[in-house]
Amino acid sequence: MKKLTSLTLSLIFILSIFLVLPPASQASISIGNCDENWQKCRSRALQSDDGFIKTTLSLAACDLDHVRCLVIFS
């Protein structure tokens, strides 16, 4: 049981490092690209023929990604 717990905690720790730190390929992205990607994401979400709930969730996902991008690259 202790091995399973330690393995689970180490896996969570490793995954959190990869999710929090920006990848090396995105190191050259500027804040202007964050805004451009956010506008493209919002326009795709609004032009989709999904229902009200899916469109709202897509817009929320765009906003969360925009905030993450601004926090990481500012």
TORDO-607112 format. One record per atom (N, C-alpha, C, O): residue number from 0; residue in one letter; atom name; x, y, z. Coordinates in Angstrom, 1 decimal. Layout:
BEGIN
ATOM num residu atome      u      v      w
ATOM NUM      A    CA      X      Y      Z
...
END
This chain:
BEGIN
ATOM num residu atome      u      v      w
ATOM   0      M     N    0.8   -1.2    0.0
ATOM   0      M    CA    0.0    0.0    0.0
ATOM   0      M     C    0.9    1.3    0.0
ATOM   0      M     O    0.5    2.3   -0.6
ATOM   1      K     N    2.0    1.2    0.7
ATOM   1      K    CA    2.9    2.4    0.8
ATOM   1      K     C    3.5    2.6   -0.6
ATOM   1      K     O    3.7    3.8   -1.0
ATOM   2      K     N    3.8    1.6   -1.3
ATOM   2      K    CA    4.4    1.7   -2.6
ATOM   2      K     C    3.4    2.4   -3.6
ATOM   2      K     O    3.8    3.2   -4.4
ATOM   3      L     N    2.2    2.0   -3.5
ATOM   3      L    CA    1.1    2.5   -4.4
ATOM   3      L     C    0.9    4.0   -4.1
ATOM   3      L     O    0.8    4.8   -5.0
ATOM   4      T     N    0.9    4.4   -2.8
ATOM   4      T    CA    0.8    5.8   -2.4
ATOM   4      T     C    1.9    6.6   -2.9
ATOM   4      T     O    1.7    7.7   -3.4
ATOM   5      S     N    3.1    6.1   -2.7
ATOM   5      S    CA    4.3    6.9   -3.1
ATOM   5      S     C    4.4    7.0   -4.6
ATOM   5      S     O    4.8    8.0   -5.2
ATOM   6      L     N    4.0    5.9   -5.3
ATOM   6      L    CA    4.0    6.0   -6.8
ATOM   6      L     C    2.9    7.0   -7.3
ATOM   6      L     O    3.2    7.7   -8.2
ATOM   7      T     N    1.8    7.0   -6.7
ATOM   7      T    CA    0.7    7.9   -7.1
ATOM   7      T     C    1.2    9.4   -6.8
ATOM   7      T     O    0.9   10.2   -7.6
ATOM   8      L     N    1.7    9.6   -5.6
ATOM   8      L    CA    2.2   11.0   -5.3
ATOM   8      L     C    3.3   11.4   -6.3
ATOM   8      L     O    3.3   12.6   -6.7
ATOM   9      S     N    4.2   10.6   -6.6
ATOM   9      S    CA    5.3   11.0   -7.5
ATOM   9      S     C    4.8   11.2   -8.9
ATOM   9      S     O    5.2   12.1   -9.6
ATOM  10      L     N    3.8   10.4   -9.3
ATOM  10      L    CA    3.2   10.6  -10.6
ATOM  10      L     C    2.4   12.0  -10.7
ATOM  10      L     O    2.5   12.7  -11.7
ATOM  11      I     N    1.7   12.3   -9.6
ATOM  11      I    CA    1.0   13.6   -9.6
ATOM  11      I     C    2.0   14.7   -9.6
ATOM  11      I     O    1.8   15.8  -10.2
ATOM  12      F     N    3.1   14.6   -8.9
ATOM  12      F    CA    4.2   15.6   -8.8
ATOM  12      F     C    4.8   15.8  -10.2
ATOM  12      F     O    5.0   17.0  -10.7
ATOM  13      I     N    5.1   14.8  -10.9
ATOM  13      I    CA    5.7   14.9  -12.2
ATOM  13      I     C    4.7   15.5  -13.2
ATOM  13      I     O    5.1   16.3  -14.0
ATOM  14      L     N    3.5   15.1  -13.2
ATOM  14      L    CA    2.5   15.7  -14.1
ATOM  14      L     C    2.3   17.1  -13.8
ATOM  14      L     O    2.1   17.9  -14.7
ATOM  15      S     N    2.3   17.5  -12.6
ATOM  15      S    CA    2.1   18.9  -12.2
ATOM  15      S     C    3.2   19.8  -12.8
ATOM  15      S     O    3.0   20.9  -13.2
ATOM  16      I     N    4.5   19.2  -12.7
ATOM  16      I    CA    5.6   20.0  -13.3
ATOM  16      I     C    5.4   20.2  -14.8
ATOM  16      I     O    5.6   21.3  -15.2
ATOM  17      F     N    5.0   19.2  -15.5
ATOM  17      F    CA    4.8   19.3  -16.9
ATOM  17      F     C    3.7   20.3  -17.3
ATOM  17      F     O    3.7   20.9  -18.3
ATOM  18      L     N    2.6   20.3  -16.5
ATOM  18      L    CA    1.5   21.1  -16.8
ATOM  18      L     C    1.7   22.6  -16.4
ATOM  18      L     O    1.1   23.5  -17.0
ATOM  19      V     N    2.5   22.8  -15.4
ATOM  19      V    CA    2.7   24.2  -14.9
ATOM  19      V     C    3.8   24.9  -15.7
ATOM  19      V     O    3.6   26.1  -16.1
ATOM  20      L     N    4.9   24.3  -15.9
ATOM  20      L    CA    6.0   24.9  -16.6
ATOM  20      L     C    5.7   24.9  -18.1
ATOM  20      L     O    5.2   24.0  -18.7
ATOM  21      P     N    6.0   26.0  -18.8
ATOM  21      P    CA    5.8   26.1  -20.2
ATOM  21      P     C    6.7   25.2  -21.0
ATOM  21      P     O    7.9   25.1  -20.6
ATOM  22      P     N    6.3   24.6  -22.0
ATOM  22      P    CA    7.2   23.8  -22.9
ATOM  22      P     C    8.2   24.7  -23.6
ATOM  22      P     O    8.0   25.9  -23.8
ATOM  23      A     N    9.3   24.1  -23.9
ATOM  23      A    CA   10.4   24.9  -24.5
ATOM  23      A     C   10.0   25.4  -25.9
ATOM  23      A     O   10.5   26.4  -26.3
ATOM  24      S     N    9.1   24.7  -26.6
ATOM  24      S    CA    8.7   25.1  -27.9
ATOM  24      S     C    7.9   26.4  -27.8
ATOM  24      S     O    7.8   27.1  -28.8
ATOM  25      Q     N    7.2   26.6  -26.7
ATOM  25      Q    CA    6.4   27.8  -26.6
ATOM  25      Q     C    7.1   29.0  -25.9
ATOM  25      Q     O    6.4   30.0  -25.6
ATOM  26      A     N    8.4   28.9  -25.7
ATOM  26      A    CA    9.1   29.9  -25.0
ATOM  26      A     C    9.2   31.2  -25.8
ATOM  26      A     O    9.3   32.3  -25.3
ATOM  27      S     N    9.0   31.1  -27.1
ATOM  27      S    CA    9.1   32.3  -28.0
ATOM  27      S     C    7.8   32.9  -28.2
ATOM  27      S     O    7.7   33.9  -28.9
ATOM  28      I     N    6.7   32.4  -27.6
ATOM  28      I    CA    5.4   33.0  -27.8
ATOM  28      I     C    5.3   34.3  -27.0
ATOM  28      I     O    5.7   34.3  -25.8
ATOM  29      S     N    4.8   35.4  -27.6
ATOM  29      S    CA    4.7   36.6  -26.9
ATOM  29      S     C    3.3   36.8  -26.5
ATOM  29      S     O    2.4   36.1  -26.8
ATOM  30      I     N    3.0   37.9  -25.8
ATOM  30      I    CA    1.7   38.2  -25.3
ATOM  30      I     C    0.8   38.6  -26.5
ATOM  30      I     O   -0.4   38.3  -26.4
ATOM  31      G     N    1.3   39.1  -27.5
ATOM  31      G    CA    0.5   39.4  -28.7
ATOM  31      G     C   -0.1   38.1  -29.3
ATOM  31      G     O   -1.2   38.1  -29.8
ATOM  32      N     N    0.7   37.1  -29.3
ATOM  32      N    CA    0.2   35.8  -29.8
ATOM  32      N     C   -0.9   35.2  -28.9
ATOM  32      N     O   -1.8   34.6  -29.4
ATOM  33      C     N   -0.8   35.5  -27.6
ATOM  33      C    CA   -1.9   35.1  -26.7
ATOM  33      C     C   -3.2   35.8  -27.1
ATOM  33      C     O   -4.2   35.1  -27.1
ATOM  34      D     N   -3.1   37.0  -27.4
ATOM  34      D    CA   -4.3   37.8  -27.7
ATOM  34      D     C   -4.9   37.3  -29.1
ATOM  34      D     O   -6.1   37.1  -29.3
ATOM  35      E     N   -4.0   37.0  -30.0
ATOM  35      E    CA   -4.4   36.6  -31.3
ATOM  35      E     C   -5.0   35.2  -31.2
ATOM  35      E     O   -6.1   34.9  -31.9
ATOM  36      N     N   -4.4   34.3  -30.5
ATOM  36      N    CA   -5.0   32.9  -30.3
ATOM  36      N     C   -6.3   33.0  -29.6
ATOM  36      N     O   -7.2   32.2  -29.9
ATOM  37      W     N   -6.5   33.9  -28.6
ATOM  37      W    CA   -7.7   34.1  -27.9
ATOM  37      W     C   -8.8   34.5  -28.8
ATOM  37      W     O   -9.9   34.0  -28.7
ATOM  38      Q     N   -8.5   35.5  -29.7
ATOM  38      Q    CA   -9.5   36.0  -30.6
ATOM  38      Q     C  -10.0   34.9  -31.6
ATOM  38      Q     O  -11.1   34.8  -31.9
ATOM  39      K     N   -9.0   34.1  -32.1
ATOM  39      K    CA   -9.3   33.0  -33.0
ATOM  39      K     C  -10.2   32.0  -32.3
ATOM  39      K     O  -11.1   31.5  -32.9
ATOM  40      C     N   -9.8   31.7  -31.1
ATOM  40      C    CA  -10.6   30.7  -30.3
ATOM  40      C     C  -12.0   31.1  -30.1
ATOM  40      C     O  -13.0   30.3  -30.3
ATOM  41      R     N  -12.2   32.4  -29.7
ATOM  41      R    CA  -13.5   32.9  -29.5
ATOM  41      R     C  -14.4   32.9  -30.8
ATOM  41      R     O  -15.6   32.6  -30.8
ATOM  42      S     N  -13.7   33.3  -31.9
ATOM  42      S    CA  -14.5   33.4  -33.1
ATOM  42      S     C  -14.9   32.0  -33.6
ATOM  42      S     O  -16.0   31.8  -34.1
ATOM  43      R     N  -14.0   31.0  -33.4
ATOM  43      R    CA  -14.4   29.6  -33.7
ATOM  43      R     C  -15.5   29.1  -32.8
ATOM  43      R     O  -16.5   28.4  -33.3
ATOM  44      A     N  -15.5   29.5  -31.6
ATOM  44      A    CA  -16.5   29.0  -30.6
ATOM  44      A     C  -17.9   29.7  -31.0
ATOM  44      A     O  -18.9   29.0  -30.9
ATOM  45      L     N  -17.8   30.9  -31.3
ATOM  45      L    CA  -19.1   31.6  -31.7
ATOM  45      L     C  -19.7   31.2  -33.0
ATOM  45      L     O  -20.9   31.3  -33.2
ATOM  46      Q     N  -18.8   30.8  -33.9
ATOM  46      Q    CA  -19.3   30.4  -35.3
ATOM  46      Q     C  -19.7   28.9  -35.3
ATOM  46      Q     O  -20.3   28.5  -36.3
ATOM  47      S     N  -19.4   28.2  -34.3
ATOM  47      S    CA  -19.8   26.8  -34.2
ATOM  47      S     C  -21.3   26.7  -34.1
ATOM  47      S     O  -22.0   27.6  -33.6
ATOM  48      D     N  -21.8   25.6  -34.6
ATOM  48      D    CA  -23.2   25.3  -34.6
ATOM  48      D     C  -23.6   24.5  -33.4
ATOM  48      D     O  -24.5   23.6  -33.5
ATOM  49      D     N  -22.9   24.7  -32.3
ATOM  49      D    CA  -23.2   23.9  -31.1
ATOM  49      D     C  -24.4   24.6  -30.3
ATOM  49      D     O  -24.8   25.7  -30.6
ATOM  50      G     N  -24.8   23.9  -29.3
ATOM  50      G    CA  -25.8   24.5  -28.5
ATOM  50      G     C  -25.3   25.5  -27.5
ATOM  50      G     O  -24.1   25.9  -27.5
ATOM  51      F     N  -26.2   26.1  -26.7
ATOM  51      F    CA  -25.9   27.1  -25.8
ATOM  51      F     C  -24.8   26.7  -24.8
ATOM  51      F     O  -23.9   27.4  -24.5
ATOM  52      I     N  -25.0   25.5  -24.2
ATOM  52      I    CA  -24.1   25.0  -23.2
ATOM  52      I     C  -22.7   24.8  -23.7
ATOM  52      I     O  -21.7   25.2  -23.1
ATOM  53      K     N  -22.6   24.1  -24.9
ATOM  53      K    CA  -21.3   23.8  -25.5
ATOM  53      K     C  -20.6   25.1  -25.9
ATOM  53      K     O  -19.4   25.2  -25.7
ATOM  54      T     N  -21.3   26.1  -26.4
ATOM  54      T    CA  -20.7   27.3  -26.8
ATOM  54      T     C  -20.2   28.1  -25.6
ATOM  54      T     O  -19.1   28.6  -25.6
ATOM  55      T     N  -21.0   28.1  -24.5
ATOM  55      T    CA  -20.5   28.7  -23.3
ATOM  55      T     C  -19.3   28.0  -22.7
ATOM  55      T     O  -18.4   28.7  -22.2
ATOM  56      L     N  -19.2   26.7  -22.7
ATOM  56      L    CA  -18.1   26.0  -22.2
ATOM  56      L     C  -16.9   26.2  -23.1
ATOM  56      L     O  -15.7   26.4  -22.6
ATOM  57      S     N  -17.1   26.3  -24.4
ATOM  57      S    CA  -15.9   26.6  -25.3
ATOM  57      S     C  -15.4   28.0  -25.1
ATOM  57      S     O  -14.2   28.2  -25.1
ATOM  58      L     N  -16.3   29.0  -24.8
ATOM  58      L    CA  -15.8   30.4  -24.5
ATOM  58      L     C  -15.1   30.4  -23.2
ATOM  58      L     O  -14.1   31.1  -23.1
ATOM  59      A     N  -15.6   29.7  -22.2
ATOM  59      A    CA  -14.9   29.6  -20.9
ATOM  59      A     C  -13.5   29.0  -21.1
ATOM  59      A     O  -12.5   29.4  -20.5
ATOM  60      A     N  -13.4   27.9  -21.9
ATOM  60      A    CA  -12.1   27.3  -22.1
ATOM  60      A     C  -11.1   28.3  -22.8
ATOM  60      A     O  -10.0   28.3  -22.5
ATOM  61      C     N  -11.7   29.1  -23.8
ATOM  61      C    CA  -10.8   30.1  -24.4
ATOM  61      C     C  -10.3   31.1  -23.4
ATOM  61      C     O   -9.1   31.5  -23.5
ATOM  62      D     N  -11.2   31.5  -22.5
ATOM  62      D    CA  -10.8   32.5  -21.5
ATOM  62      D     C   -9.8   32.0  -20.6
ATOM  62      D     O   -8.8   32.7  -20.2
ATOM  63      L     N   -9.9   30.7  -20.2
ATOM  63      L    CA   -9.0   30.1  -19.2
ATOM  63      L     C   -7.6   29.9  -19.9
ATOM  63      L     O   -6.6   30.1  -19.3
ATOM  64      D     N   -7.6   29.5  -21.2
ATOM  64      D    CA   -6.3   29.4  -21.9
ATOM  64      D     C   -5.7   30.7  -22.1
ATOM  64      D     O   -4.4   30.8  -22.0
ATOM  65      H     N   -6.4   31.8  -22.3
ATOM  65      H    CA   -5.9   33.1  -22.5
ATOM  65      H     C   -5.2   33.6  -21.2
ATOM  65      H     O   -4.1   34.1  -21.2
ATOM  66      V     N   -5.9   33.4  -20.0
ATOM  66      V    CA   -5.3   33.7  -18.7
ATOM  66      V     C   -4.1   33.0  -18.5
ATOM  66      V     O   -3.1   33.5  -18.0
ATOM  67      R     N   -4.1   31.6  -18.7
ATOM  67      R    CA   -2.9   30.8  -18.5
ATOM  67      R     C   -1.7   31.3  -19.4
ATOM  67      R     O   -0.6   31.4  -18.9
ATOM  68      C     N   -2.0   31.7  -20.6
ATOM  68      C    CA   -1.0   32.2  -21.5
ATOM  68      C     C   -0.4   33.5  -21.0
ATOM  68      C     O    0.8   33.7  -21.0
ATOM  69      L     N   -1.3   34.4  -20.6
ATOM  69      L    CA   -0.8   35.7  -20.0
ATOM  69      L     C    0.0   35.5  -18.8
ATOM  69      L     O    1.0   36.2  -18.6
ATOM  70      V     N   -0.4   34.6  -17.9
ATOM  70      V    CA    0.4   34.4  -16.7
ATOM  70      V     C    1.7   33.8  -16.9
ATOM  70      V     O    2.7   34.2  -16.3
ATOM  71      I     N    1.8   32.8  -17.8
ATOM  71      I    CA    3.1   32.2  -18.1
ATOM  71      I     C    4.0   33.1  -18.8
ATOM  71      I     O    5.2   33.1  -18.5
ATOM  72      F     N    3.6   33.9  -19.8
ATOM  72      F    CA    4.5   34.6  -20.6
ATOM  72      F     C    4.6   36.1  -20.3
ATOM  72      F     O    5.2   36.9  -21.0
ATOM  73      S     N    4.1   36.5  -19.1
ATOM  73      S    CA    4.3   37.9  -18.7
ATOM  73      S     C    5.3   38.0  -17.6
ATOM  73      S     O    5.5   39.1  -17.1
END
